[in-house]
């Protein structure tokens, strides 16, 4: 029996889903699975989560008011490079539980320390890269972000500080540079220490190869889906609540963030509404952009056409897909895989997605979905109108999406590929 240690911080959304499904499948195949992670509180704990013994270490929390002291910043940047607690805990757990393989799921405050610990003990190291988190792609000054949305640093300790004038610009640029250097070092050390680096798509694999990730260590393995949860449960209740007459239901499901292009979606629907009023948009999820979106909806007088559902339990996700007619994925930042597209495809839904990242390689425009240009509300509104007016003729697109998903991106195939390297 092989023992696997999965390491990650407080994964969100798709990251947590991948961790849970991989754990479940490993246990079903007679692996013993342990987890080491970071809790949101400043204390350590040991518990059992989903039949997996889980060790949690308190993580460093920056000052929520955005007034971090210099010592806090030094602590934060230090543990982003090398977290000594994680280093010693990794060694302890490897020896105590006779771990054969470690699987590093996320880097936030985990750093490269578990990779160093595992290498010293000659263990198999698998790193999963579900995002571009080792490339500072938000930074306005790094060459990494050419061709990607600029203007903000998505990782920096100081991103919430509002310091006016030249001093604010100087601090922002210095912090961006330091953050970018840290991420660059993490990428180089990961490439050197890991035995395998897993990417969820060919796009992500090629993207990281540009920055030195060795091809011989790289594998492209699509993300898992919990296909057992596609059973209908509350769809009829949702139909009574949200279906009105012959309206088509549009669905956005995911985090409410500025990188998701949701302002573009709302602006495009304003144009759609001028020509076709037989639609309703359900926005499922939460995030730091939610209030702005609610305000924008009221400003454009779409509050009777757009409903914000909030966050829902994962076992209700497929019920919302089944309720919908069209699933919209208007991201302005490249998706490394896009689980939403896979879930919608399993439910044979028509999708409208931006022509970016992994979606560009997964969607054949007009065959298994529709593609639009990012940040283009005219293109998006045109595609939505086209689908609304020709919906019955386009049912085959959902069928094609289902065939593509089940043949090329099935979870069974992905897990089989994982077993070859774990």
TITOR-447300 format. One record per residue (C-alpha): x, y, z. Coordinates in pm, 1 decimal. Example, Ala and Ser with C-alpha at 12.3 -4.5 7.8 and 13.67 -1.06 7.14 Angstrom:
residues 2
1230.0, -450.0, 780.0;
1367.0, -106.0, 714.0;
END
This chain:
residues 422
0.0, 0.0, 0.0;
135.0, 342.8, -100.5;
102.2, 647.9, 121.2;
41.0, 992.6, -27.5;
76.5, 1331.0, 144.1;
-123.5, 1611.3, -18.6;
-3.8, 1960.8, 67.1;
-188.4, 2287.2, 7.2;
-324.0, 2596.2, 177.5;
-691.1, 2698.0, 188.5;
-780.4, 2595.1, -168.0;
-1087.7, 2761.5, -313.0;
-1333.2, 2663.5, -583.4;
-1183.6, 2429.0, -840.1;
-867.5, 2370.1, -635.8;
-1063.3, 2229.2, -341.2;
-1273.5, 2019.0, -577.1;
-961.7, 1866.9, -737.7;
-808.7, 1791.0, -397.6;
-1123.7, 1620.2, -270.1;
-1184.4, 1411.3, -581.4;
-820.5, 1301.7, -607.0;
-823.0, 1201.6, -238.0;
-1144.6, 1004.6, -284.1;
-1017.4, 818.2, -591.0;
-682.3, 736.5, -429.9;
-857.9, 590.2, -124.2;
-1082.7, 381.6, -351.9;
-764.1, 239.2, -507.2;
-613.0, 137.3, -169.8;
-386.2, 437.3, -116.1;
-353.7, 591.0, 228.3;
-395.3, 967.7, 200.4;
-286.9, 1240.0, 442.5;
-313.9, 1617.3, 409.9;
-98.7, 1902.1, 534.2;
-240.9, 2249.7, 493.1;
-290.8, 2591.5, 643.3;
-598.9, 2700.3, 830.0;
-729.5, 3054.8, 834.2;
-670.4, 3072.7, 1210.7;
-330.8, 3112.3, 1377.6;
-324.7, 2769.8, 1540.3;
-253.3, 2412.2, 1440.8;
-505.6, 2130.1, 1447.1;
-547.0, 1763.2, 1355.9;
-879.6, 1637.5, 1224.0;
-1041.7, 1390.4, 989.2;
-1191.6, 1537.5, 672.2;
-1355.1, 1307.7, 414.4;
-1177.8, 1002.4, 562.7;
-842.3, 1179.9, 532.6;
-628.7, 1264.8, 835.1;
-561.5, 1637.4, 800.5;
-294.4, 1846.5, 971.2;
-345.3, 2223.1, 966.0;
-97.5, 2493.1, 1060.6;
-195.8, 2851.2, 1140.2;
-126.3, 3083.1, 850.7;
6.4, 3436.3, 857.3;
-277.2, 3688.5, 828.5;
-199.3, 4036.5, 705.1;
-371.8, 4334.4, 862.4;
-719.4, 4340.0, 705.8;
-732.6, 4719.4, 723.3;
-442.2, 4746.4, 483.2;
-200.1, 4896.8, 737.4;
60.5, 4625.3, 759.9;
374.7, 4705.9, 954.5;
717.3, 4663.2, 788.9;
785.0, 4355.3, 1005.8;
459.3, 4197.2, 884.3;
565.2, 4248.5, 523.5;
905.6, 4090.3, 589.6;
736.5, 3790.6, 757.2;
492.2, 3752.1, 469.7;
757.2, 3766.7, 197.7;
985.1, 3530.3, 392.1;
726.5, 3255.3, 432.1;
627.5, 3293.5, 67.6;
983.1, 3185.9, -20.9;
1052.3, 2936.7, 258.5;
807.7, 2841.1, 532.6;
1009.4, 2668.3, 810.8;
697.7, 2528.2, 982.8;
586.5, 2353.9, 665.0;
942.1, 2225.9, 610.6;
964.9, 2052.5, 949.3;
605.0, 1927.2, 940.6;
665.8, 1773.5, 598.4;
971.9, 1587.0, 726.7;
783.0, 1472.5, 1037.2;
481.4, 1343.2, 841.5;
692.4, 1171.0, 575.8;
880.0, 978.2, 843.8;
579.9, 909.9, 1067.9;
344.6, 786.3, 794.6;
610.2, 644.6, 560.9;
501.1, 867.0, 275.9;
597.2, 754.8, -75.5;
473.4, 1055.4, -274.3;
390.8, 1415.0, -192.0;
143.4, 1604.5, -407.3;
175.7, 1983.3, -379.1;
-161.9, 2140.0, -465.6;
-110.8, 2513.6, -395.4;
172.1, 2747.8, -301.5;
9.9, 3029.0, -102.4;
222.3, 3050.1, 218.3;
327.5, 2687.7, 160.7;
636.7, 2797.6, -35.6;
896.9, 2558.5, -177.9;
981.3, 2417.0, 166.1;
791.5, 2083.6, 124.8;
973.1, 2026.3, -204.2;
1311.0, 2068.9, -34.7;
1208.5, 1844.2, 257.0;
1084.1, 1571.7, 22.5;
1393.5, 1590.9, -195.9;
1619.3, 1549.3, 107.0;
1427.3, 1231.9, 196.5;
1429.4, 1109.2, -166.0;
1051.3, 1098.4, -205.3;
853.2, 1120.9, -529.2;
735.5, 1480.7, -581.1;
429.5, 1572.7, -788.9;
330.2, 1938.7, -828.6;
-12.1, 2028.1, -968.4;
-43.4, 2367.4, -1137.1;
-413.7, 2447.6, -1162.9;
-344.7, 2820.8, -1202.3;
-67.5, 3046.9, -1328.1;
20.7, 3133.7, -967.5;
396.4, 3095.7, -1021.4;
394.2, 3362.7, -1289.2;
312.6, 3715.0, -1175.2;
71.4, 3766.7, -1459.0;
-109.4, 4063.2, -1301.7;
204.8, 4269.2, -1249.0;
223.6, 4588.6, -1451.9;
602.7, 4582.9, -1479.9;
708.4, 4222.2, -1537.6;
764.1, 4087.2, -1890.1;
565.1, 3777.4, -1788.6;
236.0, 3957.7, -1828.7;
274.5, 4063.5, -2193.4;
-50.7, 3988.2, -2369.6;
-232.8, 3932.6, -2040.2;
-448.5, 4179.2, -1851.2;
-227.1, 4437.4, -1676.6;
-259.8, 4712.5, -1421.1;
-286.6, 4525.2, -1092.4;
-66.4, 4301.8, -886.5;
-278.2, 4006.6, -786.5;
-40.3, 3860.7, -527.6;
127.6, 4154.1, -356.9;
106.2, 4227.4, 14.9;
53.6, 4595.7, -60.7;
-214.1, 4575.3, -326.5;
-485.1, 4711.7, -94.8;
-279.7, 5006.9, 27.9;
-404.7, 5340.0, -100.1;
-100.0, 5564.9, -74.6;
-135.2, 5882.2, -285.9;
124.4, 6050.6, -507.0;
468.4, 5941.8, -619.8;
541.1, 5757.1, -293.9;
242.8, 5530.1, -354.1;
358.5, 5454.7, -709.0;
711.9, 5384.3, -586.1;
592.7, 5144.6, -314.4;
356.7, 4972.8, -559.1;
631.8, 4922.9, -818.7;
887.5, 4800.7, -564.0;
638.0, 4558.2, -410.8;
540.4, 4432.3, -757.3;
905.7, 4375.2, -841.6;
976.9, 4189.2, -515.8;
666.7, 3974.0, -557.3;
757.6, 3894.1, -916.3;
1109.8, 3794.4, -814.3;
971.5, 3562.4, -544.9;
738.7, 3393.7, -792.1;
1019.2, 3362.2, -1046.5;
1241.1, 3189.5, -787.2;
955.5, 2955.9, -689.5;
911.2, 2856.8, -1052.3;
1282.3, 2782.0, -1098.2;
1307.0, 2581.0, -774.3;
989.5, 2388.7, -859.9;
1131.4, 2294.7, -1197.4;
1455.4, 2179.8, -1032.7;
1305.2, 1984.7, -739.7;
984.3, 1827.7, -873.0;
975.1, 1487.7, -1040.5;
650.0, 1568.5, -1217.5;
463.2, 1893.7, -1283.8;
98.8, 1848.8, -1379.7;
-89.4, 2105.8, -1588.8;
-464.6, 2089.6, -1656.7;
-433.2, 2177.5, -2026.2;
-189.0, 2195.3, -2315.4;
-225.1, 2574.4, -2303.5;
-102.1, 2585.7, -1943.0;
179.1, 2339.9, -2015.8;
306.8, 2541.8, -2313.5;
265.3, 2869.1, -2123.6;
491.5, 2752.3, -1840.5;
739.7, 2596.5, -2083.1;
818.7, 2950.3, -2203.1;
955.9, 3026.0, -1856.8;
1179.1, 2723.9, -1816.4;
959.9, 2432.7, -1704.2;
1117.6, 2120.9, -1853.8;
905.7, 1929.0, -2103.7;
1027.7, 1591.4, -1975.2;
878.0, 1669.5, -1631.3;
552.8, 1814.3, -1764.7;
225.1, 1627.9, -1806.8;
-107.2, 1761.1, -1925.0;
-387.0, 1596.6, -1724.3;
-739.0, 1747.5, -1739.7;
-915.3, 1838.4, -1415.3;
-1145.8, 1594.1, -1239.8;
-1521.2, 1625.2, -1219.9;
-1739.6, 1456.3, -962.7;
-1957.2, 1293.7, -1226.1;
-2162.2, 1114.4, -959.7;
-2322.3, 1448.9, -875.2;
-2485.7, 1499.4, -1215.7;
-2807.1, 1343.8, -1085.4;
-3107.1, 1569.8, -1076.8;
-3217.0, 1675.0, -726.3;
-3366.9, 2021.5, -692.2;
-3405.6, 2127.2, -1057.5;
-3787.4, 2115.5, -1041.5;
-3790.5, 2344.7, -738.7;
-3558.3, 2586.2, -918.2;
-3780.3, 2582.9, -1228.5;
-4080.3, 2690.0, -1020.2;
-3875.2, 2968.6, -867.1;
-3690.3, 3108.2, -1169.2;
-3861.0, 2991.9, -1491.9;
-4107.9, 3251.5, -1616.0;
-4299.8, 3185.4, -1935.8;
-4084.2, 3130.7, -2243.0;
-3776.4, 3306.2, -2103.8;
-3438.4, 3143.6, -2164.6;
-3220.1, 3105.6, -1857.0;
-2863.3, 3234.1, -1889.1;
-2623.2, 3114.0, -1620.2;
-2293.2, 3242.0, -1486.2;
-2143.6, 3016.1, -1219.7;
-1816.4, 3104.5, -1047.9;
-1633.7, 3366.0, -844.8;
-1740.5, 3729.4, -869.7;
-1406.1, 3887.3, -960.5;
-1297.5, 4155.1, -1205.1;
-1096.3, 3900.1, -1407.3;
-1417.7, 3712.1, -1489.7;
-1546.3, 3985.7, -1723.3;
-1882.3, 4014.3, -1551.0;
-1912.0, 4388.3, -1609.8;
-1877.9, 4313.0, -1982.2;
-2153.2, 4051.6, -1949.3;
-2393.6, 4297.6, -1786.0;
-2319.4, 4569.7, -2043.0;
-2377.6, 4323.9, -2325.9;
-2710.6, 4216.9, -2174.2;
-2819.7, 4580.4, -2168.9;
-2785.8, 4573.1, -2549.0;
-2952.1, 4232.2, -2573.6;
-3250.4, 4360.0, -2375.3;
-3313.5, 4634.4, -2630.2;
-3385.4, 4369.4, -2896.0;
-3494.7, 4059.5, -2703.7;
-3648.0, 4053.3, -2357.5;
-3709.0, 3678.1, -2332.6;
-3417.2, 3595.5, -2105.7;
-3313.0, 3591.0, -1741.9;
-2959.4, 3577.5, -1599.2;
-2875.8, 3382.0, -1283.6;
-2539.5, 3470.7, -1130.0;
-2426.1, 3199.8, -889.4;
-2126.8, 3258.8, -661.8;
-1971.6, 3528.6, -447.5;
-1655.2, 3734.6, -432.0;
-1505.9, 4078.5, -382.8;
-1666.8, 4214.8, -701.6;
-2024.0, 4129.1, -605.2;
-2128.0, 4471.6, -467.9;
-1999.6, 4651.9, -778.8;
-2193.8, 4413.9, -1000.4;
-2513.3, 4462.9, -800.1;
-2471.7, 4840.7, -828.3;
-2402.6, 4817.1, -1202.4;
-2713.9, 4602.8, -1249.6;
-2931.6, 4864.8, -1078.7;
-2765.5, 5146.7, -1271.1;
-2849.1, 4978.7, -1604.1;
-3202.3, 4895.7, -1482.7;
-3151.0, 4522.3, -1523.3;
-3232.3, 4428.7, -1164.4;
-3557.5, 4258.7, -1276.2;
-3368.7, 4049.1, -1531.8;
-3059.5, 3956.5, -1329.1;
-3066.8, 3758.0, -1004.9;
-2768.8, 3714.5, -773.9;
-2804.7, 3372.8, -611.8;
-2491.8, 3379.0, -395.3;
-2279.3, 3080.9, -306.9;
-2441.5, 2736.7, -326.0;
-2340.5, 2389.6, -198.4;
-2148.7, 2189.0, -456.5;
-2416.9, 1919.1, -465.0;
-2657.7, 2178.4, -611.6;
-2427.6, 2291.0, -893.4;
-2557.7, 2050.4, -1156.3;
-2917.7, 2138.4, -1074.1;
-2845.2, 2496.2, -1181.2;
-2681.0, 2373.7, -1500.6;
-2986.4, 2161.4, -1579.1;
-3211.7, 2460.9, -1513.9;
-3017.8, 2681.6, -1756.5;
-3033.0, 2705.1, -2135.3;
-2710.1, 2897.5, -2198.6;
-2393.4, 2908.2, -1985.4;
-2177.3, 3219.8, -2021.8;
-1802.1, 3225.5, -1943.5;
-1688.9, 3584.6, -2017.6;
-1343.2, 3571.4, -1850.5;
-1094.7, 3842.4, -1949.8;
-807.9, 3647.0, -1792.7;
-694.7, 3313.8, -1944.4;
-849.6, 3008.0, -1780.0;
-600.6, 2723.8, -1734.5;
-877.6, 2465.4, -1779.9;
-1227.7, 2593.4, -1687.8;
-1423.3, 2337.9, -1488.0;
-1744.1, 2532.5, -1557.5;
-1715.2, 2450.7, -1928.0;
-1671.0, 2080.5, -1847.0;
-1968.6, 2075.5, -1609.5;
-2189.5, 2258.5, -1859.2;
-2079.7, 2017.0, -2134.0;
-2175.0, 1716.6, -1919.3;
-2523.4, 1867.5, -1899.0;
-2529.3, 1926.7, -2278.9;
-2558.7, 2303.9, -2244.1;
-2472.4, 2567.4, -2503.5;
-2176.8, 2773.3, -2382.6;
-2047.2, 3116.3, -2484.0;
-1682.4, 3159.7, -2379.6;
-1395.8, 3400.4, -2438.5;
-1129.4, 3306.0, -2690.1;
-853.4, 3281.0, -2426.8;
-633.0, 3022.4, -2259.0;
-753.7, 2663.2, -2240.8;
-1099.6, 2756.8, -2370.0;
-940.4, 2851.5, -2700.8;
-811.9, 2494.7, -2741.9;
-1122.1, 2320.5, -2602.9;
-1399.4, 2504.9, -2787.4;
-1449.9, 2474.3, -3162.9;
-1657.0, 2782.0, -3242.2;
-2001.4, 2687.5, -3366.6;
-1949.0, 2314.5, -3311.1;
-1929.8, 2242.8, -2935.4;
-1978.1, 2599.7, -2812.6;
-1930.1, 2961.7, -2914.1;
-1623.2, 3182.1, -2875.1;
-1612.1, 3559.5, -2834.5;
-1329.3, 3809.1, -2812.2;
-1245.1, 3919.9, -2454.0;
-1358.8, 4263.5, -2336.9;
-1594.0, 4291.8, -2635.9;
-1950.2, 4358.8, -2525.7;
-2070.5, 4389.8, -2887.2;
-1938.1, 4044.1, -2976.8;
-2088.6, 3893.5, -2661.5;
-2428.6, 4058.1, -2707.3;
-2433.0, 3946.0, -3071.9;
-2364.7, 3582.4, -2978.2;
-2625.1, 3583.7, -2700.8;
-2886.9, 3725.6, -2939.1;
-2795.8, 3468.4, -3204.0;
-2836.6, 3179.0, -2960.3;
-3162.2, 3317.0, -2817.4;
-3314.8, 3355.0, -3163.7;
-3192.7, 3019.1, -3298.0;
-3196.6, 2811.5, -2981.6;
-3392.8, 2510.1, -3109.6;
-3162.9, 2477.0, -3411.6;
-2852.1, 2478.8, -3190.3;
-2934.4, 2186.0, -2959.2;
-2673.0, 1972.3, -3138.5;
-2399.8, 2202.0, -3002.9;
-2476.2, 2083.7, -2649.5;
-2468.0, 1722.7, -2770.3;
-2129.1, 1779.7, -2935.6;
-1995.5, 1937.4, -2615.5;
-2104.9, 1629.2, -2420.4;
-1928.9, 1395.9, -2664.7;
-1606.7, 1599.6, -2647.7;
-1611.4, 1606.0, -2267.6;
-1674.7, 1234.9, -2219.0;
-1423.3, 1120.6, -2482.4;
-1130.7, 1360.3, -2428.8;
-1163.1, 1489.3, -2071.4;
-1318.0, 1212.0, -1863.1;
-1219.9, 1188.7, -1497.2;
-1141.8, 817.6, -1529.8;
-879.9, 888.1, -1794.4;
-731.5, 1171.5, -1586.0;
-705.7, 951.2, -1277.9;
-545.5, 671.3, -1479.5;
-279.8, 920.4, -1593.6;
-223.9, 1028.0, -1230.7;
-170.3, 668.8, -1117.2;
118.9, 634.7, -1360.6;
321.7, 897.7, -1174.2;
207.7, 880.7, -810.3;
END
